[in-house]
Amino acid sequence: MSKYSKEFKLEVIEYYEKNHIGCGELAEHFRIPNRSVVRWWIKNYQEHGINGLIRNNIKYSGEFKQNVVEYMHKNHLSLNETAAYFNLGNHNVVGKWERIYYEKGPQALYKERRGRNKNMSSKPRKKKLSKENEEDLIEEVQRLRMENAYLKKLQALIQERTKPKHPKK
């Protein structure tokens, strides 16, 4: 769900058309933190009407992506202009398609790229130990703890014996 409703966007655009003020003043009047958002709404509305204000999660085909990138370069358009022309939700998606097109070729646009990469795992999985191995490790830890405690006591006794009986003044 978008942050601003379609009705609110229409209200902003109607106010803009009625009063002919700049996007900065318009954003300030409606308490919109970024004036580029207002500019984007106006441009999309002028290009596509009310449909330009509605954002849907659309899955684009590889052919469409390729056509968008090629059209952008053929007509020397910016990312914003291209996104507005094709009524895309965000100009960043055009930049991503362009990067894929030039780095990996046009055929790479036909591959689905949503979600996490299949061969990446978040953490290496711990191997389960057999009961015997687990018991052996527990016994070894206990033995090492006892040995450590014994050595600490021995060290304390040695220090106590070597400590002088009468402190020097």
Secondary structure, 3 states (H helix, E strand, C coil): CCCCCHHHHHHHHHHHHHHCCCHHHHHHHCCCCCHHHHHHHHHHHHHHHHHHHCCCCCCCCHHHHHHHHHHHHHCCCCHHHHHHHCCCCCHHHHHHHHHHHHHHCHHHHHCCCCCCCCCCCCCCCCCCCCHHHHHHHHHHHHHHHHHHHHHHHHHHHHHHHHCCCCCCC
